[in-house]
Amino acid sequence: MNRGGKKGIIITVIIILCIMALAIGGFLVYATTDLFHSNQSLFFKYVGQVLGNFEYVENTQMSEIANLKEIAPYQVEGKLTYEIGEEYKDNNSQILSNMELDITSNVNKPEKKAYTKAILRHQNADLFTLEYAHTDNTYALKSDEIVTAFLGIENDNLKVLMQKLGVTDTSTIPNEIKGMNFNSLFSITEEEKEHIKDTYVTALIQNIDKNHFFKDANITINKDGVTYQTTAYRLTLNQEELKQLQIALLQTLQQDSITLNLLATKAKQLGLSENYTQVNSLNSEIQKQINKINNEHNLSNEGISIAVYVDSGKVITTEIIVNNEEKYTIDGETKEGTTQRHISIENLNTDTKIDFEQIETKNSNQTINNITINLSDNIGMQIYVENTGSAQEQAISTNIEVSFSQNGNVNSTIYYNQETTFPGEIADIIELTSSNCAVLNNYTTEQLLPLLESIGQRIATVFEEKKQAIGWKDDILDILENTEQEMLNQQQELQSILNERDRIMNEQV
C-alpha cells in the first residue's frame, strides 16, 4: 500500500474515533446532566426523586420484634404520666400531674390469649382498675367497681350485634375486625412498583400535552438558612384539564388488573367492605367516581400548579398550588441513616398554616422518630418516639414524649415508658370462659339494651365518685362557682353602699 493510501486510512480512523468519542461524550452528557432533556422528562425525573424520599421502607428492627410477637409469648410493663408547666397549672391540671397509669400485659399470640391490667393512681393511691382479656375470638373488659364479670364481644357476626343495638344500616360494618400488619399493608414488590410506574407515568405522558410543562431558571429558594439558585420544572393544568386527567387515570386503573388486585388485597387487610375487597365491586366504585367527576360543572380556569425546584441535580423543594387557594410545600432527604421529611399546608387566603416535619434515624438496634407539628406558629406539638433493643436480645424499650406548646413555650408533656420482654413461658394469663365472661353477642335485643343502660348508669356514678374523691371540678362548675362568688361580692359591695347612704341620710335628718 502506498503512502497516500496509508495516510487516507489513518485520517479515516481518526475521523471515526472522533465521531465515536463525540457520540459517547454526547451520550454521557445526556445521561448525567439535564442538557437536551425535555421539560416533560425532567419534570417526571425530579418528581420521582421527591417521591423516593417519601417511599415506605420497612423498619427491620421493629419488623423482627413484630414477627417475634407472633410466635413467642411476651410481657409488657408500661407507665403513663403527665406534666404541666407551673404557669399553666389550675386545679384540674394539677390533679392530672399527680396521676399515673401503670399497665401490665401478658400476651401469647400463638395460643390466642392476652391479659392486661391497667391501674390509674392519684398521689400513689389506687384510683381505678381496668382489666382486659382476650381468648380465641372473644375480647372483654372488666372493672370490679362497675361489674364483677368480664363483658366481652365475639369478633364474629358483628353486623348482627350492631342490628341488636339498633343500627339499621350495617353495610359499612365488617362481620369481623381483622388485625393489621403495617409492614404487610405498605409492602409492595419491586415488580409491582415497576408496573405501577410504567403504567401510570405512561398514562400521564399520554394525557398531558407537552406545552403544559415549563422551565424557569435562576429561582432563589431559601431552605434551612441556606440560599439556593434553582431551576424550576413546572406543570400547570386548569380545572378542565385536571378533570380529564383524573378520568384518564381512573380509566387506566379500570383496565389494570394487577393494580386492582393489589388494591383489593390492601382493602382486605384494612377490613374494608366488599365494595373495595372484590375487584368487580372496586371497578364499579371507580366508575362511580368517574361519573361524579364527569358531572362536575362550573369549572374555573384555576387548577393545579406543581413546581419542582432543582439545584445541581438535587431537588431542593416542591410546591403544589391548588386553585390559588392552598399551597403544599414538600421536601425530604435521606443521608447517613437519617431521613428528614417536611410537609406544609398553607391557606393562601388566610394566615392558617400547618407544618409537619419528621426526622427518623434507625439502625438494627434503635429507631428514633422526632415529629413536629405546628399550627400557624402559635400552637405546636412535638412527638418523640425511641425504640431500643432487638429480637435477638428478646427485649425492647420504648420511650414516648408528646409535648404541647403555645407561642413557642411548652405548656404540658405526656410521657410513656414501656419495657417488652420475651420470657419464654407465661403461665398466669386469665382465660375467658362462660363462668367469668358475659358475651354480648349471645344476648337478645330485649336483654342487651337494659344491660348496657344499667352499665352506663353505673359508669356515670363511679365517674362522679372518682371526680369528687380527687377534687376534680368541671369547667361549668368552676364558672358557676366563680359567678356565684362574684355576685356575692357585688351584693356585699352594694349593701355597703346602701348602709353608707342610710348613715348619711340619718346624719342630715
Number of C-alpha atoms within 10 A of each C-alpha: 5 6 8 9 10 11 11 11 12 12 12 12 12 12 12 12 12 12 12 12 12 12 12 12 12 13 12 11 13 13 12 9 12 15 11 11 12 13 20 20 15 19 22 17 12 19 17 12 14 21 13 13 16 17 9 12 10 13 13 17 21 21 17 15 19 14 12 17 20 16 12 18 22 23 22 18 16 18 18 17 17 21 18 19 14 11 7 11 16 10 11 15 18 17 16 18 19 14 20 22 19 18 18 17 19 24 23 22 17 12 13 14 21 24 23 20 17 17 18 18 16 18 13 10 11 13 16 17 16 16 18 19 25 24 20 15 13 19 21 21 19 20 17 12 12 17 13 11 16 23 20 21 20 19 16 15 13 18 19 15 22 15 13 19 15 11 11 10 10 14 11 11 16 17 17 14 14 13 9 12 14 12 16 12 14 12 14 12 8 9 9 14 12 10 15 16 13 11 16 16 14 11 17 15 13 12 15 18 12 14 10 14 20 16 17 12 12 11 13 13 17 11 11 5 7 7 10 17 16 22 22 26 24 22 22 20 20 17 18 17 16 16 17 16 18 18 19 18 17 17 16 14 19 18 11 15 13 12 18 20 16 14 17 21 17 18 19 17 18 17 19 17 16 17 17 22 22 18 20 16 15 20 20 15 14 18 16 12 15 19 12 11 14 13 8 10 8 7 11 10 12 17 19 19 18 22 23 25 28 21 16 12 13 13 20 23 22 22 19 20 21 19 16 14 13 16 20 18 17 21 22 22 18 15 8 7 9 14 17 19 17 18 18 18 18 19 16 15 9 9 9 12 18 17 18 17 19 19 18 18 18 19 13 14 16 17 19 19 19 16 19 18 19 20 18 14 15 12 16 20 18 19 17 17 17 18 20 19 21 20 21 11 11 17 18 21 18 18 17 18 18 17 20 19 17 15 11 12 12 17 17 20 19 16 16 18 17 19 18 19 20 20 12 10 11 14 8 9 17 16 15 24 12 8 8 14 21 17 18 19 19 12 14 12 16 10 12 16 15 11 13 13 11 12 14 13 12 15 16 13 12 15 13 12 12 14 13 11 11 14 12 16 14 11 10 9 10 12 12 12 13 12 12 12 12 12 12 12 12 12 12 12 12 12 12 12 12 12 12 12 11 12 11 11 10 9 7 7 5
